């Protein structure tokens, strides 16, 4: 519950969390609770990221770890969950009650969930490739993309590039934690790779920002995380405002909501109160994010309809 936690401290905490989440039942429980927490905020689309882990001592493989995550998706009962891409219509939510009481069904919360498998920067090229192959193997279970994350001072970009290229060639979408620490050479290489999104973009120089804006690569903005880790000097100096004024594609995100003691509602509130955005501007920021989600056109259409219905209700 600290208000300030350095980047190295955060990764020490992540290491502790990993120690506590290495059995299947715990992974399933946490997945279920995370989805329910987000759904309770009236969130209608969620991308969960996780690094597939193995623990031979308890018979856990990367695949069985991910199966435990999927079990968590199936176990959610307080909200209807759609995570299987072939079931993208609103009638095919996992957990939907098989009853004729349409009012009861209509009033239940619904959430679309997609999974991103994370390559940890501590991994080898072979391990990164293994993660990509697992993602491809699980595309029918809601895995849509690959994330590169982990301690930004560990690992070298060329180590992960073969796996990330392979992911792209096979139709997986890619997001990269980029510019969490000053590293101009890596930032340039990541932008040249042209992922579908990047996260953070805190330590960009003028040239990197110029290149970013020219590429129009959407940026995942994590205000609390960046301030807590001192990746930016203060919330008022956050690069969100510059990118927002430039009409650059942006998505407000939580980063790890537990580690940073935040929620998506809190992140939107922080953006509004700090940068003077009104309700209409915040609504449009959220609605614009639909364009950048790693889901298919049918989901994007369904999300747009949800937002448009909310907009009509708010004007009455």
C-alpha positions, 0 to 999 in steps of 0.5 A: 500500500506504499504511495511511492515504490521504485521500479526495482522495488516493484520487481522485487514485489513481482518476484514475491507474487510469483512465489505465491502464485505457482499452484494451479488452484491459486492461479484459477482463483486469482484469475476469477477474482481479477475479472470480478473486480474489473466487472464490478467497475462496469468495465466491459472489455479486459485484456489480462496479461500473464507470463506462463510459468512452470514448476516441475516440483508440482507438475506445472507446465506453461500449458497447465498454468494457462489452463488454470487461467482459463479455468478461472475465466470459466469459474466466474459466476457474478458476471457473464464472460466472453473469452472464446473468439468464436463465441463473440456474439452477445448470446455466447457468454460463458456463465450466461444463465440457461433460463427463460427469464430474459429480464434476469439475463438482461440485467447481468453484467457482461465482460469481454476478456482476452489474454496476452502472454507475456515474454519476461525480459529475463528469458532466453530466445528459446523460452520467448519462442516457447511462449509464442508457440503456446499463444498460437496453440491457445488462440481458440481460448482467447489468447490474442497477443504477446506482451514484452515486459519485465525488469527494463534493465534486464535483457537485450532487445535482439534476444526477443526479436526473433520470437516477436517477429514470429508472433507477428508473422503468425497473426498475433498482436504485439504490445511492448513495454517501451521506454520505462528507463532511458534507452534510446537505442532500444526505444528506436528499435522497438518503434521500428518494429512497429508493434500494435501498441506500446506501454508507458513511453516515459523516458522518450527524448524529443526525437523518440516522441517525434518518431512515435507521433509519426507512427501513430502507435497507440500508447497504454497510459499508466498514470499511477504506476508512472508516478509511483515508480518515479518514471515521471517526476510528477503527475503534472509533468506526465507525457499524457497531456502532450500526447493527448493534445497532439491527438495521439492514440491513447488508452488509459490502463491500470498497469498492475492494479494490485501492486499500484493500489489502483483501479481503472476508475481511479485512473480516469479520475486522476486524468480528469482531475489533473488535466482538466478533462470534462465528462464528455472528453473522458467518455470519448477517450474511453470510447476511442480505445475500442479501436486499439483493443486486441479483439476482432471486429465483432467485439469492437462493434459490440463494444461500440454499441454498448458505448453508444447506448450509454451515450444516449442514456446520459443525454436523456 
